[in-house]
Amino acid sequence: MLAFHTIQYPLLTVQRRLECQSGDRPGMIPSRYIGPIHALGLMWREEGMRGLFRGYTAYIIATSVYLLIVPIAAELSMSKSALAGNVRDETDDLY
């Protein structure tokens, strides 16, 4: 799974840069990319490998937390839920 996220990350970086470009909105990067292939090539030429993997450490930490904690929390919440069969029926005591 780590290999998949590592291979996928440069494509996510290209996608984010394309989504964040705007010529008229403050705080956005200026419009300079025509499409994903142009953005990938320009980033590779200007910034190299570091540009494609900028922010990777924070991404992997957040993904690890998501992949580790969310399933554990879901399992704990379901184990105490009536959906998992953990319900005491008081009507059984009446008969």
C-alpha positions as CSV (number, residue, x, y, z in Angstrom):
1,M,0.0,0.0,0.0
2,L,2.9,2.3,0.7
3,A,4.3,1.7,-2.8
4,F,0.9,2.6,-4.3
5,H,0.8,5.9,-2.4
6,T,4.4,6.7,-3.3
7,I,3.7,6.1,-7.0
8,Q,0.4,8.0,-6.9
9,Y,1.7,11.1,-5.0
10,P,3.3,13.0,-8.0
11,L,0.0,12.7,-9.9
12,L,-1.8,14.2,-6.8
13,T,0.7,17.0,-6.8
14,V,0.0,17.8,-10.4
15,Q,-3.7,17.6,-9.8
16,R,-3.5,20.0,-6.8
17,R,-1.4,22.5,-8.8
18,L,-3.9,22.5,-11.7
19,E,-6.7,23.0,-9.3
20,C,-5.0,25.9,-7.4
21,Q,-4.1,28.0,-10.4
22,S,-6.0,31.2,-11.0
23,G,-5.1,34.5,-12.5
24,D,-7.6,36.7,-10.7
25,R,-8.0,35.2,-7.2
26,P,-5.6,36.2,-4.4
27,G,-3.7,33.4,-2.7
28,M,-3.8,31.1,-5.8
29,I,-0.8,30.3,-8.0
30,P,-0.7,32.1,-11.4
31,S,-2.1,30.3,-14.4
32,R,0.8,28.6,-16.1
33,Y,-0.1,25.0,-16.8
34,I,-2.1,24.0,-19.8
35,G,-2.9,20.4,-18.7
36,P,-1.6,17.5,-16.6
37,I,1.1,16.4,-19.0
38,H,2.4,20.0,-19.4
39,A,2.3,20.5,-15.6
40,L,4.2,17.3,-14.9
41,G,6.9,18.1,-17.5
42,L,7.3,21.7,-16.3
43,M,7.5,20.7,-12.7
44,W,10.1,18.0,-13.5
45,R,12.3,20.5,-15.5
46,E,12.1,23.3,-13.0
47,E,12.0,21.6,-9.6
48,G,13.0,18.0,-10.3
49,M,12.1,15.1,-8.0
50,R,11.7,17.3,-5.0
51,G,9.0,19.3,-6.6
52,L,7.0,16.2,-7.4
53,F,7.2,14.9,-3.9
54,R,6.8,18.2,-2.0
55,G,4.7,17.6,1.1
56,Y,5.0,13.8,0.9
57,T,6.0,13.3,4.5
58,A,2.9,15.1,5.8
59,Y,0.8,13.1,3.4
60,I,2.2,9.8,4.5
61,I,1.7,10.7,8.2
62,A,-1.9,11.7,7.6
63,T,-2.6,8.6,5.4
64,S,-1.0,6.3,8.1
65,V,-3.2,7.8,10.8
66,Y,-6.3,7.4,8.6
67,L,-5.4,3.8,7.7
68,L,-4.6,2.8,11.3
69,I,-6.9,4.7,13.5
70,V,-10.2,4.9,11.6
71,P,-10.6,1.1,11.2
72,I,-9.8,0.6,14.9
73,A,-12.2,3.3,16.0
74,A,-14.9,1.8,13.7
75,E,-14.4,-1.6,15.1
76,L,-14.6,-0.4,18.7
77,S,-17.7,1.6,18.1
78,M,-19.4,-1.3,16.3
79,S,-18.5,-3.8,19.0
80,K,-20.5,-1.8,21.5
81,S,-23.4,-1.2,19.1
82,A,-26.8,-2.9,18.9
83,L,-26.0,-3.6,15.3
84,A,-23.3,-6.0,16.4
85,G,-25.8,-7.9,18.5
86,N,-24.8,-6.4,21.8
87,V,-28.2,-5.5,23.1
88,R,-30.0,-6.8,26.3
89,D,-33.6,-7.3,25.8
90,E,-35.6,-6.6,29.0
91,T,-38.7,-8.4,27.7
92,D,-37.0,-11.8,28.2
93,D,-37.1,-11.2,32.0
94,L,-40.8,-10.8,32.0
95,Y,-41.6,-14.4,31.1
